[in-house]
């Protein structure tokens, strides 16, 4: 698949419905890397986990940073975004530890039988506190947004991690 084509998108719209039970194939993700990202909020966590977007600490500063970054993302292919990972703290996040626990709570399951059935999850930083590490107790934030990449370059927003707790080793 080449550049995003609105006509093709409209013809295949039914195929774009996203179910978090489905795993994106490598070809879905690779095809998506050739396109500028489109954002889907179909899978956004609005209250299932402790990392939902309705948290009181999702401030006006965070909202401004979020839309500023998405505006920058919209002008770059996904593949090129990952070449700039240092700028956005853009990384694939291994589904283990806290992320695995958050994902299981989000899916409302106790066990995941096969991690291969779970979509690849990535994150980017809204901003990073340079002087001190993020800390919930002190209110110092380094927010991260977790998402998946799907067909046609659609990124599916999942979680808001204000204190960089889900994957803290990736400062």
N, C-alpha and C positions, 0 to 999 in steps of 0.2 A: 504494500500500500504506500502511495506517495503522500504528497501534501493533502491536508484536509480538504475535502470537497463537500460543500453544504448539500448539494444534490444527492451525493452518495450517502451522506449522513442521514438525510431525510428518508431515503429509501430503506435504510437499514436501521431505523430508529428502534424498532422492536427488539433487535438484537442487542441494543445498548442497555436495556434494563439490567440492572446489576443486582445480583443476589450474593450476599457474603458467603453463601454456602459453595459458590463456584470459585474455582481457582483460575486465574488468568494464565493462559499458556505462555511459554517463552516467546512464541511468535507474536502474541497479542502485545506483550510488553515491548518487544523489539520493533514492531510496526509503530507503536505509540511513540518510540524514541525519535522517530523521523518527523513528528508533528509538534507544533506548538501545543501546550497543554490546554485542555478544556477542563473546567472544574464541575464535579458532581457532588451534591450534598445528599444524595440518596442514602448513603451509609453513615452519615454524621452521627456521632454520639451526642444526644441531647439530654442524657440523664441516666444511662444504663450503668456507667462506671464512675469512678472518682475522677476521671479525666474527660469529662463531657464539656461541651461548649457553653453550658448555662452556669458555669461557676462564677461566683461574685468577683473573683480575681481576674476575669477576662475584661480588662479595663479598656478605656478609650485609647490609651497608648498601644495596647495589643491589637486592637481593631485596626488602627491606622497602619501599624507595621504589617499586619496580615494583608490588607488590601494593597499596600505599596509593593510588597513582595509578589503577590499574585499578578499585579500589573507588570512587574518586571518579567515574571515567568511567561506571561502571555506573548512576549516578544522574542522568545528564545525557544528552540526546539528542546524537548526533554533531554535528548542526548547531550546537547551543549550545556544544559543546566548542570549535568553531572560532571562536566569538565570544570565547572566553577564551584565545585562542592565546598571549597574553602570559604567562599563568600556567603553561602547560605547554610552551611553546616548540613548539607544535603547528603544523606547516607541511607543505604539499605540497613534495616535493623533486624538483627537475628531474632527469630521468634523463640525466645527463651526467657527465663527469669521473670521479671516484672511484666514485660510486654506479653508474655504467654499468659500470665494470670489475668491481665487486663482484657486480653482478647477472649479468654474463656468466659469471663464475666459478661463481656459484650455479647457473646454468642449464647450465653445462658447454658453452658455445658460444664460438666465437671472434668471431663477428659477429652483430649483430642487424640484419636487413635493413630492418625497418620499425619505428621507435620507437613508432608508433601501435599496434603489437601488444603493447606492454609495458604492464602495469597501472600506474595512477597509484600512486606510492609516497609515503607520508607519514612523518613522524617526530615523536616527542615526547621531551622531556627528563625524565630521572629527577630530576636536580638540576643546578644550574650553579654552578661555582666562581666566586665574585664577585671574589676578590682576584687570581688569576692565571689565565691561559688554560690550558686542558687541555693536558697534555703527557705523552706516553708515557714519555719519559726520566725525568721527575721523579715520575711516578706521580700527578700531579694530574688528576682526572677530572671530566668533565661529560658523563655517559653519555646517549646517545640510543638510542631504540628505533625501528626502522623497521618499517613495516607497510603493508598495503593494506586498503582498505575494499571490502567486497563486498555482495552482496544481503542483505536482512534486517538490516542494521546489523552484520554480522559483520566484525570486524577480524582480519586474518590477520597474525600476528606473523612477522617475517622475521629481522632482524639486531639485534645488540647492538653498539653503537659506543661503547666506554667512554671514549675520549679525544676524541670529537667530531671525528674525522678525515675521515669520509665527506663531510660538508658543513659545514666549519668556519666558513664565512662567516655562518651563520645563528645566531649567539649571540643 
